Amino acid sequence: MITKPILFVLLVLCPVLLLNQGCRSGRSTSNRSFTCCAEYQHSDALPFVPEPDVLRIAIGGDSRDDRSHVVPWAFQESVRRGAQAFVFLGDMELTAAEDHFFAPRLKDLSGMPFYPVVGNHEVELFGAFRVSSGRHAVKEFKDDFLAKSTVKLAPLPEVAYTAEIGNRVHFIALDNVSRGREGFGEQLRWLEEDLKAASSAKQVILVGMHKPLAKNPITTHAMDEDGASAIQDSDAALALFKQYGVALVFVSHSHMYAAYKQNGIEMRLTGGLGAPIVKGLAAADGGFHHFLLLDVPASGTAPLRVEVIKFPGPTTRDQRDEGLEVKD
C-alpha cells in the first residue's frame, strides 16, 4: 500500500526529475540550463518595416556549410524588412580557406553595410585545430572583409574595430578567438578607452563577439572552455560593459538562440545562420535557424527591441556534442 508521503513524492517530485532528465538526455553537455533554455526565448514583435525614425540592424552568426541555405534567405529578408546594416558574428565557412565562397553571398544584401566579427572557424582548421599562430588568417580576414569598409580598426593584431551605424549606434567588434585560449589581451585597454568616449558622447553602444562570455546561464561552449586567463578577461570585459552602459551584447558560437542578462547587461546568443543546431535541442528551447532584427529608436530613452526571425525551411541538426570542437 502506498502511503500519502510516498504518493506525494511520486506525483510531485518524479515528474520534475523526469523533466530534467528529458532535458538533458541526448543533448550537448555544454548546455547549462535545466529548463532547456525555454525560459530564455524572449522575442519582441516588430513591424514588418521600421518606422521612419527607427534604425533597424540585422544580426546573426554561424553559417559554416549552411546545408539548409539560411544565409541567402536571411540576407534577402533583412533587405525586405528595412535593415540598414548586417552584423555577422563569425564562422562563415568550415575553414578560412573556404571564406571566398561566402563573399559572393554579400550581393544578397544589396549594398547594405556588412560588419563581420571573426569566428574560430576563420582562424582554426574546422574550428578546432590551430595550424599556426592564426595571424595570417586574421590578416586575410581583414583584407577580404574590412579593407573597403568604413570601420575604424583597432591598432592591434586582433580583429577589433568600431563602426558608426546610422549616426546613432556605436558598434564595437571584439575578437575572443584569434588569440587561442588567451582571452582579449590588449583589447581590454583599447576597449575601455573606446567605451569611455562613446559613453561620454551619449551613443547607443552595441558589442559583438563570437564566443559568449564565461559564466553565462546558457552554455559552457563559451570563454569558459578557454581556461582561467580567458575567464578573467571575460569578467573584465563584462565589468567594462556595465561601467559604461553597453546597451546590448551579441554573441554566437553555440548554434541556438537565447536572450539573457549578465551583470545586468542584455545579451543575445544568436548562432542560427545555417550551422547545425545544437545536438538534441528542441525548437522551443532555441534550437532553430534564425537571425535577429534590432530596432533602435531616435529617442535615447526609448527601449531597444529585438525580434527573432525564424527560418521557414528545413533545420540542419548536429549529431555530435559541441564540446568536441574544443582542442584537447
N, C-alpha and C positions, 0 to 999 in steps of 0.2 A: 504493500500500500504506500502511495506517495504522500508524504506529509506536506502541509502547507508551505513550510520554509523551502523544501526541495522543489515544490511546484513553482514557487516564486523565482527560484534560480533558473529553472528550465524555461519559464515563459518570458522572463525579462533579460537575464544575462546571456543566455545562449544565443538568441538572435543577434545581440551585439557582437559576440565573439565570432559568430559565423559571418556577419557582415564584414568585420575587419579581415577575417581570413580570406573572404572572397575578394576584397580589395587588393590584397597582397598576392593572391595566387596567380602565377603565370606572368607577373608584371615585373618591370625593371626594379632591381634592388636600389636604384638611385632615388626612387620616389620616397618622399618623407611623410606624406600625408596619409593618415589612417582613414580619412574620408575621401580618398581617391581624387582629391582636388576639386570635387563637385562644389565645395563652398567658395572656390576661387574663380568662378566663371562669370564675374560681373561684366556686363556689356551695356553701354548706353545706346539709346535709339536716336540716330542722327537722320536728318532729312536726306533724300537721295543726293541732292546737291546742296552745298553750303549757302547760308545767307550771304548777301553781298559783302558784309563787313567781317566775315569769318574766314580765317586762314585754315585750309584743310591740308593735312600731311598724311601720306600713306606710309605704313611701316610694316616690315616683315623680315624674316630671316630663314636660312637653312633650306636651300633648294636641292643642292647636290645633283643626283642623277634625275630627279623630278619625273618619275615614270608616269605620274598622273597628269603632267602638263599643267601644273598650278601656276607657274610664273607668267606665262603669256596671258592667262586669264586675269591674274592679279594686276599686272601692268595695265592691261586694257580697261579693266574695271575701275582702276584708280583714275584713269583719264575720264571715263564716263561719269564718275561721281565727283569730279571737280577738284581733285587733289592738285596741289601746286608744287609738291616735292615728294620724292620717294626715298625713304631711309631704309637701306638694306643692311641687315645685321650679321652678315658673314655666311661663309660656306656656300659659295656659288656653285661649285662643282665638287666632285670627289677628290680631285687633286688640282694643284695650281697649274699644272701643265695643260689642263682642260679649260681654264678660265676663258680662253679665246672663243670657246663655244658659247659662253654666256654673253659676251659683248654684243653680238648681233641682236639679242633679245631686247636690248635697250630701245630699239626702234619702236617697240610697242608702247613706250612712254611718250611718244610724240613730242619729244623735245623737253619733257619735264625734267627739272634738275634731279640728279641721282646722287645720293650720298651713301657710299658703301663703307661699312665697318669691316675690318679684316677678321676672318674666322680661322679656326685651327686647320681647316682643310685648305686654306690658302697658303699655309706655311709648313704643313706636315704631309707626308705621303699617306693618303687615305685617312687623314685626320689623326694619325696615331704615331707615325714614325718620322722623327726629325732626322733627315739625311745630312743636314749641315746646320750652320747657325741660324738659318732661316732669313738672313739678311738679304740674300739675293732675291728670294721670293717677295720680301717686303718691298724692295726697290721696283720689281716688276709690277707689283700691285699698284704702287704709287704712279708709275709711268703709264700703266694701262687705264686706270680709272680715276686718277686725281690730277694728272698733269694739265688737262684742259679745263679743269673745274675752277670755280670761284672760291674754293675753300682756302683757308689760311692754315697751312701745315705747321705743326709744332717743330721747332728746331731740334728734333730728336730722331733717333733711328727708328722708333716705332711708328705705326700708322695712327697718329693722333693729330686731330685738326679741329678747327671750328668753322662754322658756316652761319651766315645770317640769312634766315629764311623769312621772306615776306616782310622785312623791316619790322619784325615783331618778335621773332623767335631766335634765340642764340642756341645753336645746336653744337654739342661737344661730342666728338667721336673719340673713344678711348680704345686702347689696344691691350687686352689682357691675355693674348695668345702667343705673340711672336717672340716673347722672352722665355718661352718654355714654361717652366713652373716657377717663374720668378716674379709674378705679380705685375705691378705697374712700374716699379722703379722710379726713374727721374720724372715720369709723367705726373707724379703727385705734386711735385713742386710747381711744374708748369700749370697743372690743373688749378691749384689754389690761387695763383696769380690771375688766371683767366676768370675763374668764378668770382673773385673779388671785384674785377672790373665789370663783369656782366651784371652782378647784383647791384652795384652802385648805379648802373645805367637803367635799373628797373626793367630789365628784359625778362621775358619768359625763357627760362633755361631748361633745355631738354638734353639728356645724355643718352648715348647709345654705345653699347659694347657687346661683344659676342657672348662671353660666358656670364651667367648670373653671378652676383656677389655670393660670397660664402655665408653660411648660416641662414639662408633664406628658408621659408617654411615649405617649399615645394620639392626641391630636388638637391641631391648632393652632386649631380652632374654639373658642377659649377666650380668656382675657385676653391671650394673645399678640397677637391681632388689634387690640387697643386701643392699642398703642404703648408707648413707653418708660415713661411715668408709671404706666400701669396695671400693667405688668410689675414695676416697682419696688414698687408696693403689694401685688401678688400675693406677691412674695418676702417682704415684711414680714409679711403675714398668715400665711404658712406658717411663718415663724420663731416667731411667737407660738403657733401651734398646737403646735409642737414644744416650746417652752419650758414650756407649761402643760399638757401631756399630753392634748390632744384625742384622744378615742378613735377617732372616725370622722368623715369629711367626705363629704357627699353633694352631687353636682352633676348638672346635666343639660345642656341646650343642644344637645349633639350627640346625635342620635336613635339611640342604641345602648346596649349595656351593656358595662362593663369594670370590673374590680377591679384596683387597682394601688396602689403606695405612692409618696409624695413626701416626701423627707427623713424617712423612717421613719413617716410618718403614713398610715394606711389611708384610701384613697379609693374611692368607688363612683360611677361615672358611670352614671346611670340616666335616659335620655331616651326611654323607650319607651311612654308612655301614649297613643299614638294618632297622633302626628305622623308624617309619612312617614319611614321608616327611611333612614339614610344611603345615598346612591347606591352601588349595586353591592356592598354589604356582605352577605356570606353569614351565615346564621343561626349557623354555627359560630364566626363571628368577632364575635358580639354584635349582629347585625342582626335583631332580633326585638322585637315588642311585649312588654312585661313590667311588673311592679313588683317591689319588694323587701319582704321581711319581715325585720326585725331583732329578735332575741331578746336581751334584757338580763337576765341572772340577778340574783338578790338579792345574791349574794356579789360583792363588789368585785374579787375576784381571779380569778373565772371569766371565760373569754373571751367576747366578743360574737360572735354568729354571724348570718350574713346568707344568706338563701336567695333565689334568683331565681325568681319565679313567672311562668312563660311563658304568654302569651295563647294559648288554643287555637283562636282564629278566624283569619280571613284577615289577611295582612300588607299594609299600605299602604306602598309603596316610593317613594322620591323619584327623580325623573328628572333632577334638576339638582344641581350642586355646592353643598355647604354654604357655600362662600366667597361665593356670590352674595348671601347675606343681609347681607354686610358693606357698609356705605356706602362710596362712592368718596371 
